[in-house]
Amino acid sequence: GEDVEQSLFLSVREGDSSVINCTYTDSSSTYLYWYKQEPGAGLQLLTYIFSNMDMKQDQRLTVLLNKKDKHLSLRIADTQTGDSAIYFCAESMGYSTLTFGKGTMLLVSP
Amino acid sequence: SAVISQKPSRDICQRGTSLTIQCQVDSQVTMMFWYRQQPGQSLTLIATANQGSEATYESGFVIDKFPISRPNLTFSTLTVSNMSPEDSSIYLCSVVGEATVHEQFFGPGTRLTVL
């Protein structure tokens, strides 16, 4: 069955880079996503990557995909206190149904 | 991206009662979904809300417990019936972008507490 795993917690200092990791088991995953959830809020789509890509950059965000190892990472450059949130990795086979990981809580300290 | 609103944003209910959650989108969308996020957990898909026909439920979710309506392409409701404390969760609706079908956008969620 489909499974998406993430580390539960990451703590960084403001200005450092954050790297949040995710592994998935379904080799037929077509799209891989990163969502951000701030306290008391819904999910915000940050970025996604198609499975035939190995990297995608969008301003401070860099997504790396190692399809062979089924490993996805999200790098946030120059992390700010406003980046403190829960980050969810999700995968889809392209049929719109998403399978989510349990989320990584990122805590950014001044 | 689509702008999605949900009502109510939160509620506290007594066990045995039912609550209907509304989801409104600012544009017509084909695909609309309902998810549950239990405390400290990830999101689990409840069902796909189909316009003009019965919703498609995921394993472990049934229509009697979570009836869904989808009268048009901009609106859906999810009812949590005969509630118990185990139903305390955040309930989120989501839609797939019509222009970019690989992007799924979420509403702000409804935080439900059942006493």
Interface residues (C-beta under 8 A of the other chain):
Chain A: Y31 Y33 Y35 G40 A41 G42 L43 Q44 L45 Y48 F50 F88 S92 G94 S96 T97 L98 F100 G101 K102 G103
Chain B: S1 I4 M31 F33 Q41 S42 L43 T44 L45 T48 L92 S94 V96 V101 H102 E103 Q104 F105 F106 G107 P108 G109 R111
